[in-house]
Amino acid sequence: MSRRRGLVAGAVVLSFVLAGCSDVAASETSPSKTPSPTASSSSTTPTAEPTVKPTVKPKPRVKQTPAYYALRVERQLDKLGYPVGDIDGDITARAKQALCAWRETNGLPISRDGLTLNDAYSVLNATKRPAATRSPGIYVNKTCQILYQVVGKTIKRIVWISTGQPGYDTPNRTGTVWRKWAGAHESSLYEDAYMYDSLYFLKDRPGIALHGSRVNSLIKPYPASHRCVRVLRPEIHQIYADTPIGTKVQVYGEY
């Protein structure tokens, strides 16, 4: 009897152990139980993806043309004493006169052409007006339609002028101031044509002078006078005050 009970007990234990193994196996494979570490990692933890930074497009490079520098060039020329007219970045005939004068005083080929890159670099790199390379006197450049007044070793003034128009050309010659006539007086040739602060420098018939005109609009950026040299007012008044009898006046160039 005891032996029978022992066999029954052993069978029960063996049955429990087999059932237990069966439960463990089921827990490892059943989808209703806790997933394996591998499954859990792939389904609950997001994968770190590398972030792609947006491409920053470089700013388009501004094409460096003469027009790009025009406004800065006008400002610099005006600062250095080369008259350009309106400082607005528009290279007008007046600005071309200033550029023409700049080329001459800096040893560059003289012309009334528009702004070039070489001009721009030359002007913008300058810190002062060049020293005079001529003896004291007044110099009238017909190509540029510009007058230079040299006092000592300095170009004291650079001024717009208008020389003789075709048929009344101002001769290319060197003279000296032989007569000064302050204020206004009427031309001996043309009625109601008034001359201001005249400096006569050639003893032609009639005499040829530097003078102001009744209105500044008569001082064109091209030859427009009748042999004399028209000069802006009040610049002519200042030149008159600085110019004694005997001062050299030289006319040169071609328009």
Helices and strands as residue ranges (DSSP letters): H 2-29, H 37-44, H 66-79, H 93-105, H 117-124, E 137-141, E 146-151, E 154-162, E 174-176, E 179-186, E 194-202, E 208-213, G 216-218, E 229-231, H 235-242, E 248-252
